Amino acid sequence: MSKKILEVNFRNTASTAELEAGIQGLIDQVANVPGLIWKIWILNEREQVAGGIYYFEDEEDARSYLEGPVFQQVKASPILSDIQVKMFDTMDGPSRSTRAPL
């Protein structure tokens, strides 16, 4: 099975401080998601867009996360909207050449 990259983006109506405070309760839960190798939390403060780049062991683990309780909490947040999810395969050779954390 090949590892998967999951890209999740959403619009947020909170300040950066409020957003960071709001995700504090999710950090340990996300860190313990089965099959998650790493996650990078991303933010474009000017455009009020945030999200994450996730690296999963396989597609099954990525889909389980999207259907599971942690992501359901994200989707239910009143400060988040327009959630967009994209799944990708990695191009391992070129990625390793550019020092990707694979």
C-alpha positions, 0 to 999 in steps of 0.5 A: 500500500502507498502512503497518502497525503491528505490536504484539508483547508477551511475558512475560519472566522476567528482570530489566530489566537482564538483559532490556536486556543480552539485547536489545543484540545484537538492536538493530542487527539490528532497526534494519536490518530491511527496511521498518522505519521505527521501533520503540519498545521497551516494558516493564511491569516490574511485570507482567514484560511487554515487547515493541515497537511497530513501524511498517513500510512495508507488510504484506509487510515486517511479515510478512517480519520475523515470518518472518525470522531476527531474530524467530526469535531472539526466539521462541527466547529462554529468558527469553521466553514467551507471545508475542503479535503483532497487526497494525494499519492506521494511522488517519493523519488522527487520528494526525497530529492527535495528533502520531503519528510517521507 
